[in-house]
Amino acid sequence: MPLTNVSIIRLRRGGKRFEIACYKNKVREWRSGVEKDLDEVVQIENVFLNVSKGQVASKDDLQKAFGTSDATEVLLEILKKGELQVGDKERSHELSSLWVEIASTVAQMCVDPNSQKPYTVGIIEKAMKDVHYSVKPTKSAKIQALDVIKLLQSKSIIPIERAQMRICATMPAKEGKRLKDKIIPMFTKIEEEDWSDVWEVVGTIDPGSLRQINVLYENEVKGEGGVETLAFSTVDQGDDEEGEDW
């Protein structure tokens, strides 16, 4: 019986067209790493020559084209590398939405290094057009936002840098003396440092350093202590928003 109301992912290999039947919204979640359960992504674990006609690919077809007759292995390759089939109007709408999402993410993550003020989404969109950025429908907005930041920096379209994160790190003084030389270099600026029974340091870091600091705490720090995120961007602290690691 032909499958209906499905999204088809198609991949040409060995002169033949292979297809799998998926839930469209789940495909993007799986490709971005949000969804891990294959059963939530694939409607039926078969590899087809033609989904709409219900024509299942034979083991011989798979072996010749992919070098394996394992349908699950082939299915995963198609899911990863294949092209999601959508209509022109739907594709245009999705690319437009993804474009805005990428620009919005960049605007949230970055500031003008001269003023330390955030850019508007409109300015980021213009800069993306100026560097002729092309949206990649199979990549998440966050990953593409990081690509855009690097591209804008390399092309010097606008002065742009990642917004800094303001944190407070605390640990027993004994641990602080042992680990200070590892932690301090991760800060871009130290605002306060206090020694008592507890070592406390307040300052700004690049958001990417937060993970490294947390890993160090998990592996090295014994006893009381932790890392608290205070704010992003240190310009006008009254206007700062609390956030999470980017």
QUILIN-V173242 format. One record per pair of residues at least 6 apart in sequence whose ideal C-beta (glycine too) atoms are under 6 Angstrom apart, sorted by the first residue. I is the first residue (numbers start at 1). GAP is how many residues later the second one is. D is the distance in whole Angstrom. If there is no record, write none. Layout:
{{I GAP D} {I GAP D}}
This chain:
{{2 50 6} {2 51 6} {2 52 5} {3 18 5} {3 48 6} {6 15 4} {6 37 5} {7 15 5} {7 17 4} {8 11 5} {8 43 5} {8 77 5} {9 11 5} {9 13 6} {9 69 6} {9 73 4} {9 75 5} {10 9 5} {10 72 6} {10 73 5} {10 75 6} {11 7 5} {11 67 5} {11 70 6} {11 71 4} {13 52 4} {14 50 6} {14 51 3} {16 49 6} {18 29 6} {18 39 6} {18 60 6} {19 29 5} {19 32 5} {20 55 6} {20 58 5} {21 22 4} {21 23 6} {21 30 5} {22 19 6} {22 20 5} {26 9 6} {26 14 6} {26 15 4} {27 57 6} {29 6 4} {30 11 5} {31 107 6} {32 108 4} {46 10 5} {47 10 5} {47 24 5} {47 27 5} {47 28 6} {48 7 6} {48 8 6} {49 6 4} {49 8 5} {59 10 4} {62 7 5} {62 12 5} {63 6 5} {66 8 5} {95 40 5} {98 37 5} {99 36 5} {101 40 4} {102 39 5} {102 42 5} {102 43 5} {103 18 5} {103 21 4} {103 22 5} {104 17 5} {105 36 5} {105 37 6} {105 40 4} {106 18 5} {106 39 5} {106 42 5} {107 12 5} {107 14 5} {107 17 5} {109 137 5} {110 50 5} {110 52 6} {110 53 6} {111 7 5} {111 52 5} {111 122 6} {112 47 6} {113 46 5} {113 48 5} {114 45 6} {116 119 4} {127 25 6} {127 30 5} {127 31 5} {130 27 5} {131 20 5} {131 24 5} {131 26 6} {133 15 6} {152 8 5} {162 44 6} {163 69 5} {163 70 5} {164 40 4} {165 40 5} {165 42 5} {165 67 6} {166 38 5} {166 64 4} {166 65 5} {166 68 5} {167 60 6} {167 62 6} {168 34 5} {168 60 5} {168 62 6} {169 32 5} {169 58 5} {170 28 5} {170 30 5} {170 55 5} {171 28 6} {171 50 5} {171 54 3} {172 51 5} {172 52 6} {173 22 6} {173 24 6} {173 26 5} {175 46 5} {176 23 3} {179 41 6} {186 19 6} {186 23 4} {186 27 6} {187 16 4} {187 18 5} {188 16 5} {189 14 5} {189 15 5} {190 13 4} {191 11 5} {191 12 5} {192 10 4} {193 8 5} {194 6 5} {204 30 5} {207 38 6} {207 39 4} {210 35 5} {213 14 6} {231 9 4} {231 11 6} {232 8 6} {232 11 5} {233 7 6}}
